[in-house]
Amino acid sequence: MASTPSTPPPVSAKRPEFRNIHALSDLPNYRLPAAGIVSILHRISGVLMFLLMPFVIWLFDVSVTSEISFESFRSAFLAGIGFVPAWFVKLVTLGLIWGYLHHFTAGVRHLWMDATHSVSKAQGKQSAVATLVISLALTVVLGAKLFGLY
């Protein structure tokens, strides 16, 4: 039997190899997709809610103990707490509102994706943008109420 010479496989262009990420030069130019932003914010909002849990427990305790304690609860938002001004209490509360709303809407997004088994790049981007818009819009509405705009 005679063997035929085989042709070598085509040579493809060598792909660039990235071994080190330089935080100062590479990260500012990196564009994270919307789904990645939602994922990171989901984690940040979870940590925020966990760290502010003592504040939430204090708010709940003071608001339901008695009528007098409810008035001190209201005065925290009008006059502040000790040396902490009222605007800062409202700002922390607004951060907590955003954290809860974002965590909730991102959680519903994940449940929906798990239940429908629809995970495509386009659908992931659309649901991530919807999550950001919904959570920010609800935060603006509740923040306007918190700061007394209506």
NORZILIN-V225841 format. One record per helix or strand. SS is the DSSP state (H for helix, E for strand). FROM is the first residue (numbers start at 1). TO is the last residue. If there is no record, write none. Layout:
{{SS | FROM | TO} {SS | FROM | TO}}
//
This chain:
{{H | 27 | 29} {H | 34 | 51} {H | 53 | 64} {H | 67 | 78} {E | 81 | 81} {E | 84 | 84} {H | 86 | 116} {H | 121 | 146}}
//
